[in-house]
């Protein structure tokens, strides 16, 4: 063992001993731990230090389960079958990411962790105040991953039945044949701030193992989105047209903060192999579990709707494929993009989209979204940019193969401007209601959408329109903060936080047209 590793063991041992001394020393206003617990605690300390000494020398290659860590557990016994658990750790690090480490007594193969009634290596997660786990995070085989495995999250009902499934877009490492390690954001599991409880479980044939043996361990989630996200009426729910919802505690909340939102990505999407100019990625439930197949197509204004469609896809057991390209709507018209090579690539992209659908006939429903303000080249014989766009949309939709049975046009969102976000920052600093103080005139923000006009003009049962503007605007104003959720991360793109709250209402709108 190198000097560096010896120093780490020494340092960890000193800290662990200090924990024991601290627990057994009487201080004012703090009860002393029973002496009977000390031997068991020392056994855990020594076992953890042995694990450090025997583990891989690479960073992150060792599961360090130190005494006093409420999010880790060590089991020195057992080892009957490959998936008998040796150690488990699940918790949030200083940079607010979640770290999961699972280790077994014996080596195992990726095929051994395929979740079935008789095999599996999972962590069950329960929100505080509920009796049954609401989610299950499992290790699954993944041939495309270097480690051979990935993580899959399933939401569960009160009876343990699976409601939705999604593969996580995170790298799972296997430092050795008995361990997996992964780090990811709480948002991948849709976790809001608060207290949770977790337990690692494995199943191999007739043998089931659980860590800890005596029950669950606590997990405190602290993320930048603040506890307001857990409150009643958060986000789009505060503008529910069928059920009035008002929560005074959200009137000055802004989640996430504007300075954080600008750096946040759209809803996670697992990349698929490139296909010419197309860069597809998948969301919703995995292919094997899908009851239906959908696609989201368009420019960046399509991408920001993926968070809402993700909610719908999980509930309806849909596998979604996102075919989006910034600045490039699904439209047979020449877009004005700089440099010129971007415009040429957009034209090729539009020609390749119908071919992709011909090669994927399972995709029956396509959701299209386009930014109303995108500039196009006006050809000779056509008077206006508006008419050029309308004709371009109609031609693009007609070019899709007959296997696409439904084309759903989602109306574009308002354009609020960067000055509105600066207003939100100032209002937040003064503890004012930023939603009302920084609202924008509806006529100036919510512009005519040529794609919607095209959908109505084509007069086809194949094409429908969904307009969610009632959740973004009143009859006269459009709001940058709704129910404590920041609506826009810049001058026009929705935050993932707010878009996710639109999910249940988007599902209702979809159910009305896709009967």
Order of alpha helices (4+ residues) and beta strands (2+ residues): alpha-alpha-beta-beta-beta-beta-beta-beta-beta-beta-beta-beta-beta-beta-alpha-beta-beta-beta-alpha-alpha-beta-alpha-beta-alpha-beta-alpha-alpha-beta-alpha-alpha-beta-beta-beta-beta-alpha
